[in-house]
Amino acid sequence: MRKHIWAAGSGLAAGVLSAVSPAEAQVEIGLAGYMEQWLGYGHSDQHHYSGADVKSDLRLELEGETTLDNGLQFGVSVRVDWGSDPDFEQFIEAFLHTEGAFGRVEIGDRDSAAALMHYAAPDVGIGLNDGDVSDWVHNPTASDADSAFESTYLYLGEDKATKVTYFTPRIAGFQFGASYIPEFEQMNNEQPGDGRYHDGVALGGNFVDRLDLGGDRGPVAVAASATFLRATAPDSVAGVDDALGYAFGLNLGYAGFTLGGSYAHTAGSAAGGTDPAISLDGHGYDVGLAYQTGPWAFSLSHYHGQAKGDVALSGNDLSDVFMLSTAYALGPGVSLKSSAYRVDYDGGASDNSGYALVGGIVVDF
């Protein structure tokens, strides 16, 4: 992803920073993001959800950074998303960060260390794990990516709540992180109450390095992760247990191939602990193989997830996805992508199966 940096005396930044002091004007402003336009056809056994469609996603990331005389870096990051989904959030992230020899600290609205440090199976298309599968084939169950039903990333409904996160420096390939979340779904300045999960702790660790096999075989790229998230149940909501999740992930890369997979276990109640009628209890895993050669990339992947969902119904909600994806880099920052997949949703009250053929263009900047 390319960043465009404007100095204080040029372009857009000149107008924005003209009224500030010289010391403040040393902050560099960067803009990054992407635009995705997808065209595709989704077919569901529930036929009123079948048909062709055009879907859009836009992300803008604004970042201001400065380095003090003592070497400490300070910055502010804001991420704005727009999409075809009417429930799509817009101001999705906003946080302050500082970085130095001690590591990195982030304060504000962003995913926890457990989600940020996780690795999952590769996919070069629309996304398999916490991706856009249910955008094209309707999911009739009560479960979603807050549980392991659709994602091995540990969200558990905390919804990028305001938090403090610390990451250690990466040493010999290892890095660790920890987040404190005062209250789930809390993104304003109100004092935390007792109606949602609170006092959440997220932990993460990963190892990222290249291991030399010796001889002419070349290095193997390794990325392995282990993550954990726990939060205390609200006393004011009956029938809600503490939120708990743990996950593991592994990617191995060699000679253009990447083999990867992940597993997660989740437990708790939906909507930040306010909805005991929907349970997040379940587990999920994914596995995938990707290959890149020149401008081309291909991947084949599978996701299986299950969660209790609606506690009033017997059985669990089940999700099975098989996806084949391709990508072609037209040039710097511009790619064509496509995915073909089959998905089966098995819910306590309603089932749906279907397939989708999706292609699109992605512009990164």
Secondary structure, 3 states (H helix, E strand, C coil): CCCEEECCCCHHHHHHHCCCCCCHHHCEEEEEEEEEEEEEEEEECCHHHCEEEEEEEEEEEEEEEEECCCCCEEEEEEEEEEECCCCCCCEEEEEEEEEECCEEEEEEECCCHHHHCCCCCCCCCCCCCCCCHHHHCCCCCCCCCCCCCCCCCCCCCCCCCEEEEEECCCECCEEEEEEEEEECCCCCCCCCCCCCCEEEEEEEEEEEEEEECCCCCCEEEEEEEEEEEEEECCCCCCCCCCEEEEEEEEEEEECCEEEEEEEEEEECEHHHHCEEEEEEEEEEEEEEEEEEECCEEEEEEEEEEEEEEECCCCCCEEEEEEEEEEEEEEECCEEEEEEEEEEEEECCCCEEEEEEEEEEEEEEC
